[in-house]
Amino acid sequence: MTRHPSPSAEAGLTVDGTGLLCVTLLLELRAAVDGARPGTVVHVIATDPAAPLDLPAWCHMTGHHYLGPVPGDRPVYALRLTADARPTRSGAPWDRADG
């Protein structure tokens, strides 16, 4: 059985998407994780109401592991980067690069 860190696991990388719509947030997230090490836990601060839907969908599409919301006072979501993630287009991270 594979164990995943809890959403509150310490972040190796934080992406602050405060005030950003998810379209822009995904652009920022894609750029931030480019070149990051597999296994890195990423905390994403996201105030867009669509984030709880868009972030898990993006993780599903790319192959990263969505860990869920991080307990606390701010809207923070956690994901863990994988070694075999599927690439997305640089200007359109909601589209797979091979699709």
MMTF fields as JSON, N, C-alpha, C and O atoms, coordinates in Angstrom:
{
  "mmtfVersion": "1.0.0",
  "mmtfProducer": "UNKNOWN",
  "numBonds": 395,
  "numAtoms": 396,
  "numGroups": 99,
  "numChains": 1,
  "numModels": 1,
  "chainsPerModel": [1],
  "groupsPerChain": [99],
  "chainIdList": ["A"],
  "bondAtomList": [4, 2, 8, 6, 12, 10, 16, 14, 20, 18, 24, 22, 28, 26, 32, 30, 36, 34, 40, 38, 44, 42, 48, 46, 52, 50, 56, 54, 60, 58, 64, 62, 68, 66, 72, 70, 76, 74, 80, 78, 84, 82, 88, 86, 92, 90, 96, 94, 100, 98, 104, 102, 108, 106, 112, 110, 116, 114, 120, 118, 124, 122, 128, 126, 132, 130, 136, 134, 140, 138, 144, 142, 148, 146, 152, 150, 156, 154, 160, 158, 164, 162, 168, 166, 172, 170, 176, 174, 180, 178, 184, 182, 188, 186, 192, 190, 196, 194, 200, 198, 204, 202, 208, 206, 212, 210, 216, 214, 220, 218, 224, 222, 228, 226, 232, 230, 236, 234, 240, 238, 244, 242, 248, 246, 252, 250, 256, 254, 260, 258, 264, 262, 268, 266, 272, 270, 276, 274, 280, 278, 284, 282, 288, 286, 292, 290, 296, 294, 300, 298, 304, 302, 308, 306, 312, 310, 316, 314, 320, 318, 324, 322, 328, 326, 332, 330, 336, 334, 340, 338, 344, 342, 348, 346, 352, 350, 356, 354, 360, 358, 364, 362, 368, 366, 372, 370, 376, 374, 380, 378, 384, 382, 388, 386, 392, 390],
  "bondOrderList": [1, 1, 1, 1, 1, 1, 1, 1, 1, 1, 1, 1, 1, 1, 1, 1, 1, 1, 1, 1, 1, 1, 1, 1, 1, 1, 1, 1, 1, 1, 1, 1, 1, 1, 1, 1, 1, 1, 1, 1, 1, 1, 1, 1, 1, 1, 1, 1, 1, 1, 1, 1, 1, 1, 1, 1, 1, 1, 1, 1, 1, 1, 1, 1, 1, 1, 1, 1, 1, 1, 1, 1, 1, 1, 1, 1, 1, 1, 1, 1, 1, 1, 1, 1, 1, 1, 1, 1, 1, 1, 1, 1, 1, 1, 1, 1, 1, 1],
  "groupList": [{"groupName": "MET", "atomNameList": ["N", "CA", "C", "O"], "elementList": ["N", "C", "C", "O"], "formalChargeList": [0, 0, 0, 0], "bondAtomList": [1, 0, 2, 1, 3, 2], "bondOrderList": [1, 1, 2], "singleLetterCode": "M", "chemCompType": "L-PEPTIDE LINKING"}, {"groupName": "THR", "atomNameList": ["N", "CA", "C", "O"], "elementList": ["N", "C", "C", "O"], "formalChargeList": [0, 0, 0, 0], "bondAtomList": [1, 0, 2, 1, 3, 2], "bondOrderList": [1, 1, 2], "singleLetterCode": "T", "chemCompType": "L-PEPTIDE LINKING"}, {"groupName": "ARG", "atomNameList": ["N", "CA", "C", "O"], "elementList": ["N", "C", "C", "O"], "formalChargeList": [0, 0, 0, 0], "bondAtomList": [1, 0, 2, 1, 3, 2], "bondOrderList": [1, 1, 2], "singleLetterCode": "R", "chemCompType": "L-PEPTIDE LINKING"}, {"groupName": "HIS", "atomNameList": ["N", "CA", "C", "O"], "elementList": ["N", "C", "C", "O"], "formalChargeList": [0, 0, 0, 0], "bondAtomList": [1, 0, 2, 1, 3, 2], "bondOrderList": [1, 1, 2], "singleLetterCode": "H", "chemCompType": "L-PEPTIDE LINKING"}, {"groupName": "PRO", "atomNameList": ["N", "CA", "C", "O"], "elementList": ["N", "C", "C", "O"], "formalChargeList": [0, 0, 0, 0], "bondAtomList": [1, 0, 2, 1, 3, 2], "bondOrderList": [1, 1, 2], "singleLetterCode": "P", "chemCompType": "L-PEPTIDE LINKING"}, {"groupName": "SER", "atomNameList": ["N", "CA", "C", "O"], "elementList": ["N", "C", "C", "O"], "formalChargeList": [0, 0, 0, 0], "bondAtomList": [1, 0, 2, 1, 3, 2], "bondOrderList": [1, 1, 2], "singleLetterCode": "S", "chemCompType": "L-PEPTIDE LINKING"}, {"groupName": "ALA", "atomNameList": ["N", "CA", "C", "O"], "elementList": ["N", "C", "C", "O"], "formalChargeList": [0, 0, 0, 0], "bondAtomList": [1, 0, 2, 1, 3, 2], "bondOrderList": [1, 1, 2], "singleLetterCode": "A", "chemCompType": "L-PEPTIDE LINKING"}, {"groupName": "GLU", "atomNameList": ["N", "CA", "C", "O"], "elementList": ["N", "C", "C", "O"], "formalChargeList": [0, 0, 0, 0], "bondAtomList": [1, 0, 2, 1, 3, 2], "bondOrderList": [1, 1, 2], "singleLetterCode": "E", "chemCompType": "L-PEPTIDE LINKING"}, {"groupName": "GLY", "atomNameList": ["N", "CA", "C", "O"], "elementList": ["N", "C", "C", "O"], "formalChargeList": [0, 0, 0, 0], "bondAtomList": [1, 0, 2, 1, 3, 2], "bondOrderList": [1, 1, 2], "singleLetterCode": "G", "chemCompType": "PEPTIDE LINKING"}, {"groupName": "LEU", "atomNameList": ["N", "CA", "C", "O"], "elementList": ["N", "C", "C", "O"], "formalChargeList": [0, 0, 0, 0], "bondAtomList": [1, 0, 2, 1, 3, 2], "bondOrderList": [1, 1, 2], "singleLetterCode": "L", "chemCompType": "L-PEPTIDE LINKING"}, {"groupName": "VAL", "atomNameList": ["N", "CA", "C", "O"], "elementList": ["N", "C", "C", "O"], "formalChargeList": [0, 0, 0, 0], "bondAtomList": [1, 0, 2, 1, 3, 2], "bondOrderList": [1, 1, 2], "singleLetterCode": "V", "chemCompType": "L-PEPTIDE LINKING"}, {"groupName": "ASP", "atomNameList": ["N", "CA", "C", "O"], "elementList": ["N", "C", "C", "O"], "formalChargeList": [0, 0, 0, 0], "bondAtomList": [1, 0, 2, 1, 3, 2], "bondOrderList": [1, 1, 2], "singleLetterCode": "D", "chemCompType": "L-PEPTIDE LINKING"}, {"groupName": "CYS", "atomNameList": ["N", "CA", "C", "O"], "elementList": ["N", "C", "C", "O"], "formalChargeList": [0, 0, 0, 0], "bondAtomList": [1, 0, 2, 1, 3, 2], "bondOrderList": [1, 1, 2], "singleLetterCode": "C", "chemCompType": "L-PEPTIDE LINKING"}, {"groupName": "ILE", "atomNameList": ["N", "CA", "C", "O"], "elementList": ["N", "C", "C", "O"], "formalChargeList": [0, 0, 0, 0], "bondAtomList": [1, 0, 2, 1, 3, 2], "bondOrderList": [1, 1, 2], "singleLetterCode": "I", "chemCompType": "L-PEPTIDE LINKING"}, {"groupName": "TRP", "atomNameList": ["N", "CA", "C", "O"], "elementList": ["N", "C", "C", "O"], "formalChargeList": [0, 0, 0, 0], "bondAtomList": [1, 0, 2, 1, 3, 2], "bondOrderList": [1, 1, 2], "singleLetterCode": "W", "chemCompType": "L-PEPTIDE LINKING"}, {"groupName": "TYR", "atomNameList": ["N", "CA", "C", "O"], "elementList": ["N", "C", "C", "O"], "formalChargeList": [0, 0, 0, 0], "bondAtomList": [1, 0, 2, 1, 3, 2], "bondOrderList": [1, 1, 2], "singleLetterCode": "Y", "chemCompType": "L-PEPTIDE LINKING"}],
  "groupTypeList": [0, 1, 2, 3, 4, 5, 4, 5, 6, 7, 6, 8, 9, 1, 10, 11, 8, 1, 8, 9, 9, 12, 10, 1, 9, 9, 9, 7, 9, 2, 6, 6, 10, 11, 8, 6, 2, 4, 8, 1, 10, 10, 3, 10, 13, 6, 1, 11, 4, 6, 6, 4, 9, 11, 9, 4, 6, 14, 12, 3, 0, 1, 8, 3, 3, 15, 9, 8, 4, 10, 4, 8, 11, 2, 4, 10, 15, 6, 9, 2, 9, 1, 6, 11, 6, 2, 4, 1, 2, 5, 8, 6, 4, 14, 11, 2, 6, 11, 8],
  "groupIdList": [1, 2, 3, 4, 5, 6, 7, 8, 9, 10, 11, 12, 13, 14, 15, 16, 17, 18, 19, 20, 21, 22, 23, 24, 25, 26, 27, 28, 29, 30, 31, 32, 33, 34, 35, 36, 37, 38, 39, 40, 41, 42, 43, 44, 45, 46, 47, 48, 49, 50, 51, 52, 53, 54, 55, 56, 57, 58, 59, 60, 61, 62, 63, 64, 65, 66, 67, 68, 69, 70, 71, 72, 73, 74, 75, 76, 77, 78, 79, 80, 81, 82, 83, 84, 85, 86, 87, 88, 89, 90, 91, 92, 93, 94, 95, 96, 97, 98, 99],
  "secStructList": [7, 7, 7, 7, 7, 7, 6, 6, 1, 7, 7, 1, 3, 3, 3, 3, 3, 6, 6, 7, 7, 2, 2, 2, 2, 2, 2, 2, 2, 2, 2, 2, 2, 6, 6, 7, 7, 6, 6, 7, 3, 3, 3, 3, 3, 3, 7, 1, 6, 6, 2, 2, 2, 2, 2, 2, 2, 2, 2, 2, 2, 2, 6, 7, 3, 3, 3, 3, 3, 3, 1, 1, 1, 1, 7, 3, 3, 3, 3, 3, 7, 7, 6, 6, 7, 7, 7, 3, 3, 6, 6, 3, 3, 3, 3, 3, 6, 6, 7],
  "xCoordList": [0.845, 0.0, 0.891, 1.832, 0.591, 1.341, 0.793, -0.415, 1.69, 1.263, 1.506, 2.573, 0.536, 0.65, 0.736, 0.091, 1.525, 1.551, 0.187, -0.58, -0.1, -1.368, -1.316, -0.233, -2.49, -2.495, -1.699, -1.186, -1.598, -0.882, 0.617, 1.34, 1.098, 2.537, 3.275, 2.756, 4.481, 5.243, 5.493, 5.904, 5.239, 5.388, 6.85, 7.594, 7.247, 8.561, 8.502, 9.528, 7.277, 7.044, 5.652, 4.711, 5.522, 4.222, 3.955, 4.809, 2.762, 2.337, 1.215, 0.17, 1.425, 0.418, -0.447, -0.032, -1.655, -2.598, -3.69, -4.775, -3.414, -4.405, -4.886, -4.085, -6.191, -6.781, -6.769, -7.312, -6.16, -6.085, -7.253, -7.704, -7.735, -8.687, -7.919, -6.706, -8.61, -7.932, -7.139, -6.121, -7.572, -6.819, -5.408, -4.432, -5.295, -3.995, -3.263, -2.044, -3.992, -3.385, -2.712, -1.598, -3.371, -2.769, -1.526, -0.575, -1.512, -0.301, 0.844, 1.97, 0.55, 1.551, 2.01, 3.204, 1.056, 1.374, 2.257, 3.253, 1.896, 2.687, 4.118, 5.064, 4.28, 5.619, 6.389, 7.588, 5.708, 6.369, 6.855, 7.913, 6.104, 6.486, 7.422, 7.983, 7.597, 8.489, 9.902, 10.493, 10.433, 11.778, 11.853, 12.934, 10.727, 10.732, 10.889, 10.524, 11.42, 11.696, 10.421, 9.525, 10.329, 9.212, 9.165, 10.197, 7.965, 7.778, 7.603, 7.194, 7.91, 7.738, 6.267, 5.406, 5.988, 4.635, 4.496, 5.302, 3.457, 3.205, 1.938, 0.902, 2.013, 0.825, 0.429, 1.253, -0.834, -1.362, -2.382, -3.406, -2.1, -3.052, -3.962, -3.501, -5.251, -6.169, -7.488, -8.2, -7.806, -9.052, -10.181, -11.328, -9.889, -10.934, -11.861, -11.381, -13.174, -14.109, -14.058, -14.528, -13.497, -13.391, -12.183, -12.08, -11.286, -10.058, -10.308, -9.597, -11.285, -11.495, -11.901, -11.807, -12.346, -12.664, -11.514, -11.154, -10.947, -9.923, -8.599, -7.957, -8.183, -6.902, -6.911, -5.968, -7.938, -7.956, -8.042, -7.441, -8.791, -8.905, -7.554, -7.182, -6.814, -5.498, -4.549, -3.783, -4.609, -3.763, -4.121, -3.231, -5.391, -5.824, -5.301, -4.834, -5.384, -4.944, -3.428, -2.947, -2.682, -1.23, -0.606, 0.51, -1.324, -0.778, -0.176, 0.302, -0.188, 0.257, -0.805, -1.955, -0.424, -1.365, -1.979, -1.274, -3.293, -4.005, -4.182, -4.721, -3.735, -3.806, -4.985, -5.407, -5.523, -6.705, -6.418, -5.302, -7.468, -7.313, -6.43, -6.44, -5.672, -4.808, -5.574, -6.052, -5.701, -6.418, -5.745, -4.519, -6.548, -6.015, -6.978, -8.124, -6.501, -7.33, -7.426, -8.318, -6.517, -6.503, -6.919, -6.792, -7.418, -7.759, -6.491, -6.03, -5.945, -4.708, -4.995, -5.692, -4.453, -4.643, -3.272, -2.335, -3.154, -1.859, -1.879, -2.894, -0.732, -0.535, 0.899, 1.765, 1.145, 2.488, 2.892, 2.146, 4.057, 4.533, 5.006, 5.596, 4.741, 5.156, 6.246, 6.387, 6.998, 8.083, 7.568, 8.206, 6.416, 5.905, 4.717, 3.803, 4.743, 3.638, 3.543, 4.552, 2.328, 2.081, 2.206, 1.606, 2.974, 3.194, 1.945, 1.1, 1.869, 0.811, 1.466, 2.675, 0.646, 1.166, 1.543, 0.84, 2.652, 3.152, 2.17, 2.035, 1.491, 0.547, -0.871, -1.762, -1.087, -2.426, -2.302, -2.476, -1.999, -1.74, -2.962, -2.848, -4.098, -5.312, -5.429, -6.376, -4.444, -4.391, -3.125, -2.038, -3.265, -2.082, -1.259, -1.798, 0.041, 0.961, 0.849, 1.123, 0.452, 0.354, -1.039, -1.282, -1.956, -3.347, -3.717, -4.854],
  "yCoordList": [-1.177, 0.0, 1.242, 1.337, 2.189, 3.442, 4.417, 4.638, 4.994, 6.001, 7.384, 7.657, 8.233, 9.61, 10.508, 10.237, 11.577, 12.498, 13.137, 13.288, 13.506, 14.184, 15.567, 16.09, 16.17, 17.511, 18.524, 19.502, 18.288, 19.246, 18.963, 19.61, 17.987, 17.72, 19.0, 19.837, 19.137, 20.349, 20.529, 19.601, 21.728, 22.023, 22.226, 22.897, 21.636, 21.905, 23.09, 23.663, 23.452, 24.53, 25.09, 24.33, 26.4, 27.041, 27.964, 28.76, 27.841, 28.697, 29.576, 29.069, 30.887, 31.814, 32.327, 33.182, 31.786, 32.19, 33.089, 33.165, 33.773, 34.668, 35.679, 36.392, 35.736, 36.7, 36.287, 37.0, 35.15, 34.718, 33.811, 33.004, 33.955, 32.981, 31.708, 31.746, 30.585, 29.302, 29.211, 28.521, 29.881, 29.867, 30.388, 29.75, 31.524, 32.115, 31.303, 31.141, 30.791, 29.969, 28.739, 28.394, 28.076, 26.897, 27.261, 26.48, 28.433, 28.906, 29.068, 28.645, 29.684, 29.893, 28.551, 28.337, 27.652, 26.351, 25.546, 24.962, 25.512, 24.759, 25.275, 24.488, 26.59, 27.178, 26.865, 26.59, 26.908, 26.686, 25.251, 25.022, 24.291, 22.887, 22.377, 21.288, 23.147, 22.733, 22.593, 23.57, 21.398, 21.152, 20.805, 20.491, 20.853, 20.478, 18.964, 18.221, 18.527, 17.111, 16.313, 16.785, 15.115, 14.224, 13.979, 13.877, 13.889, 13.703, 15.007, 15.008, 16.122, 17.425, 17.66, 17.467, 18.075, 18.462, 19.947, 20.767, 20.277, 21.653, 22.124, 21.464, 23.258, 23.904, 25.029, 25.864, 25.039, 26.042, 26.883, 26.37, 28.157, 29.091, 29.554, 30.158, 29.273, 29.549, 30.083, 29.395, 31.321, 31.938, 31.812, 32.118, 31.371, 31.185, 30.06, 28.982, 30.287, 29.249, 27.973, 26.928, 28.039, 26.851, 25.982, 24.853, 26.476, 25.741, 24.338, 23.41, 24.143, 22.784, 21.778, 20.571, 22.252, 21.369, 21.319, 20.249, 22.478, 22.559, 21.912, 21.269, 22.069, 21.495, 19.962, 19.371, 19.289, 17.83, 17.372, 16.363, 18.115, 17.75, 17.889, 17.036, 18.956, 19.146, 18.028, 17.503, 17.674, 16.578, 15.262, 14.496, 15.002, 13.779, 13.743, 12.708, 14.875, 14.955, 14.776, 14.11, 15.366, 15.333, 14.105, 13.715, 13.498, 12.354, 12.695, 11.803, 13.977, 14.353, 13.897, 13.677, 13.754, 13.284, 14.476, 15.263, 14.595, 15.635, 15.123, 14.035, 15.896, 15.481, 16.097, 15.578, 17.196, 17.803, 19.123, 19.641, 19.664, 20.948, 20.804, 19.778, 21.856, 21.906, 22.634, 23.746, 22.034, 22.713, 24.044, 24.149, 25.031, 26.337, 27.446, 27.203, 28.664, 29.847, 30.29, 31.061, 29.813, 30.222, 29.052, 27.895, 29.35, 28.275, 27.744, 28.295, 26.673, 26.073, 24.62, 23.916, 24.183, 22.814, 22.208, 22.907, 20.913, 20.249, 19.219, 18.577, 19.083, 18.029, 17.554, 18.267, 16.345, 15.78, 15.495, 14.856, 15.96, 15.792, 14.362, 13.74, 13.852, 12.505, 12.55, 13.533, 11.476, 11.396, 11.197, 11.619, 10.555, 10.211, 11.076, 10.61, 12.341, 13.249, 13.456, 13.5, 13.579, 13.859, 15.365, 16.147, 15.782, 17.217, 17.916, 17.307, 19.2, 20.046, 21.113, 21.332, 21.768, 22.844, 24.035, 24.359, 24.687, 25.778, 26.938, 27.517, 27.29, 28.398, 27.98, 28.822, 26.686, 26.164, 24.909, 23.794, 25.088, 23.947, 23.061, 22.033, 23.445, 22.641, 21.686, 20.904, 21.757, 20.859, 20.025, 20.554, 18.717, 17.853, 18.164, 18.472, 18.079, 18.377, 17.335, 17.634, 16.126, 15.054, 14.905, 14.008, 15.758, 15.613, 16.634, 16.658],
  "zCoordList": [0.0, 0.0, 0.0, 0.788, -0.885, -0.968, 0.057, 0.142, 0.827, 1.803, 1.223, 0.673, 1.345, 0.886, 2.107, 3.12, 2.025, 3.156, 3.339, 2.388, 4.567, 4.817, 4.189, 3.927, 3.944, 3.347, 4.162, 3.618, 5.466, 6.305, 6.358, 7.115, 5.55, 5.492, 5.115, 4.377, 5.629, 5.365, 3.869, 3.172, 3.406, 1.979, 1.621, 2.336, 0.507, -0.054, -0.995, -1.362, -1.382, -2.332, -2.048, -1.818, -2.064, -1.881, -3.07, -3.461, -3.63, -4.732, -4.188, -3.779, -4.183, -3.659, -4.802, -5.584, -4.881, -5.91, -5.371, -5.948, -4.269, -3.667, -4.698, -5.301, -4.895, -5.81, -7.274, -8.118, -7.59, -8.988, -9.349, -8.536, -10.578, -11.105, -11.396, -11.607, -11.41, -11.583, -12.886, -12.931, -13.929, -15.189, -14.939, -15.336, -14.294, -14.0, -12.944, -13.02, -11.964, -10.929, -11.529, -11.136, -12.472, -13.102, -13.898, -13.942, -14.53, -15.214, -14.217, -14.481, -13.07, -12.02, -11.444, -11.233, -11.193, -10.623, -11.562, -11.135, -12.838, -13.816, -13.852, -13.854, -13.88, -13.914, -12.627, -12.672, -11.491, -10.203, -10.04, -9.455, -10.546, -10.354, -11.441, -11.312, -12.509, -13.589, -13.035, -12.576, -13.078, -12.575, -11.099, -10.601, -10.381, -8.962, -8.842, -9.753, -7.74, -7.527, -7.278, -6.578, -7.839, -7.526, -6.013, -5.35, -5.499, -4.065, -3.312, -2.151, -3.969, -3.32, -3.012, -3.87, -1.789, -1.413, -1.721, -1.282, -2.485, -2.895, -2.206, -2.285, -1.535, -0.982, -1.925, -2.297, -2.305, -3.216, -2.453, -2.002, -2.314, -1.702, -2.826, -3.796, -2.699, -3.809, -3.276, -2.545, -3.653, -3.209, -4.215, -3.887, -5.431, -6.435, -5.968, -5.619, -5.954, -5.512, -6.35, -5.902, -7.556, -8.41, -8.05, -8.53, -7.23, -6.908, -6.348, -6.734, -5.455, -4.942, -6.016, -5.795, -7.161, -8.289, -9.294, -9.783, -9.596, -10.638, -10.239, -11.07, -8.989, -8.584, -8.606, -9.133, -8.056, -8.185, -9.643, -10.012, -10.474, -11.894, -12.584, -13.391, -12.277, -12.867, -12.43, -13.237, -11.154, -10.656, -11.346, -11.716, -11.517, -12.188, -13.629, -14.104, -14.308, -15.699, -15.812, -16.729, -14.888, -14.983, -14.325, -14.667, -13.384, -12.666, -11.319, -10.617, -10.937, -9.591, -8.6, -8.979, -7.326, -6.306, -5.576, -4.945, -5.67, -4.923, -3.504, -3.3, -2.517, -1.12, -0.384, 0.649, -0.9, -0.295, 0.386, 0.341, 1.027, 1.715, 2.952, 3.632, 3.221, 4.39, 5.489, 5.267, 6.664, 7.76, 8.105, 8.116, 8.38, 8.757, 8.413, 8.036, 8.546, 8.346, 6.896, 6.542, 6.052, 4.65, 3.77, 4.171, 2.564, 1.627, 0.945, -0.055, 1.503, 1.004, 0.651, 1.382, -0.474, -0.955, -1.191, -1.58, -0.958, -1.076, -2.196, -2.463, -2.837, -3.831, -3.726, -3.219, -4.209, -4.205, -5.637, -6.379, -6.028, -7.394, -7.628, -6.745, -8.818, -9.174, -10.248, -10.975, -10.322, -11.29, -12.706, -13.671, -12.83, -14.155, -14.572, -15.253, -14.153, -14.481, -15.985, -16.689, -16.455, -17.871, -18.094, -17.357, -19.096, -19.319, -19.872, -20.528, -19.581, -20.127, -20.994, -20.929, -21.804, -22.667, -21.8, -20.842, -22.133, -21.301, -21.193, -20.115, -22.255, -22.215, -21.902, -21.792, -21.758, -21.483, -20.61, -21.102, -19.308, -18.446, -18.18, -17.512, -18.689, -18.576, -19.768, -19.853, -20.702, -21.86, -21.788, -21.555, -21.987, -22.009, -23.251, -24.314, -23.095, -24.204, -25.31, -26.472, -24.962, -25.956, -26.522, -27.33, -26.12, -26.559, -27.504, -27.973]
}
